[in-house]
Amino acid sequence: MKNTILSLIFTVGLIGSASADQPNMQSALNHLREAKIALQAADNNKGGWRVAAIESVNKAISETEKGIRFAR
């Protein structure tokens, strides 16, 4: 019984820390997603630079997500 309670406390602690870990990376990811939305809402293509910026943001989102997963 004591081991079960300790296991439960440990598991709950891990779940709580998993959602709160890496606040700077999570913040960066949120900002990147907001930037993507703003770029998508921009008028016309700006000589191709808007599309290039969206592609760069998509790459940055992907790399940030990989970094978050790696550090877990």
Phi, psi and omega in degrees: 000315181297318178295324179295317179294317179297320178297319179296316179297317179297315180297315179298320177298319178294317179298316179297320182284333180295324181279339184256359184286155175055058184299327179291318177294319178296319178297315178300317179299317178297317179295320178297318178295322177294321178297320179298316179299316180296318179296319180294331181276348182295147178287149180037184192262356177055045178067024180094350184287329178296314179296318178298320179294319178298317178297320178295319178294319177301318178295317180296321177299312181299314181294322179294317178298320177297319179297320178296314180296319182298321185280356181279000000 
